[in-house]
Amino acid sequence: MNLQPLIDEFADSVRRHAIPGREGAYCRYPGQGTNPYGCADAANLLYTIGHFERNPEKRAAAIAELRNFQAPESGLFRESSHSVYHTTAHCIAALELFDVSPCHPLRGLDCYRTPQGIVHLLESLDWHGNPNLNGHTGAGVYAALFLTGHTDSVWKNAYFDWLREHCDPEYGFGRTGTVGNPLPAAYHLFDWFHYLFNHHGSNRPFPRVERLIDTCIALYRKNLLPESYGKRIGFWEIDLIFSLHRATRQTAYRFEESRELLREHGYRYLKWLCATPPSARRGWEDLHMVFGTACAVAELQLAFPGEFETDIPLKNVLDRRVFI
């Protein structure tokens, strides 16, 4: 299946979000001003599709734009649509693509630098409420400190041990007893994905990996995903595809069945993307959501070598570092 026309659309989307006359600056929505997610996701998208900037002057301009969003006092990055922890981790992860760090210390995360501090954070999250806030916070703090070199094995062990011990044994994700209470299981998977890419980026095994596979298969086969799943621009698709694909790398459990599902899902989703004009794709104007979709496309190409063709092989940024 030739995906190059879709990749060309990703590249065009980055161009359409560039701020005229300001090198390295990007908006999140066309016509708006420079934005942390616009700048971070332009870098993420260009890396994914093999167009990452090589010109030293242009790279320096892009780095400067991203660094300018950091608050000097706290060291954190802010944007109204996401928590400060998600925005901070996302911008730091984008800077890592350029092999640089933010300019200022992350003083706003000082209370989480000890094993006790990071465990307290996980314990304090509202796992019963909106699970996205858990992933954005609990994974974002880890990623920000990990990417800036402020973690050691004792701290990481405390973090991953807590997640393993509290992972729901019925679903393979979420905190025990909170999945489906009140939100359906799919939304808890979309949250837990953030913790899974931290496991992946830190070379840690997924907790309860067989139950995770069981639930991913059930969500897809029993139509328990949101109605718009697979017909939208965003992150839900990468959440499921990454979780199931990377789980199959850790165990032979239901391997062939998982591969069959991923292939079926991949062709269905990619055919929808390629057949639907950008103007009819919900979320296409949001560069952050476009990046989420590009991640799903890259993961599918990685999962099935030779089946989804592009001029330049796609890369998933999560294989370089944590956080999207």
Secondary structure, DSSP 8 states (H G I E B T S, - for coil): -B-HHHHHHHHHHHHHTB-TT-TT-BBSSTTS-B-HHHHHHHHHHHHHTT-----HHHHHHHHHHHHTTB-TTT--B--TTS-HHHHHHHHHHHHHHTT---SS--GGGGGGSSHHHHHHHHHHS-TTS-HHHHIIIIIHHHHHHHHTT---HHHHHHHHHHHHHHB-TTTSSSBTTTTTSSS-HHHHHHHHHHHHHHHHHTT---TTHHHHHHHHHHHHHTT-S-TTTTSSSSSHHHHHHHHHHHHHTT--TTHHHHHHHHHHHHHHHHHHHHHS-GGGSTTTT-HHHHHHHHHHHHHHHHHSTTTSB-SS----GGGTSS--
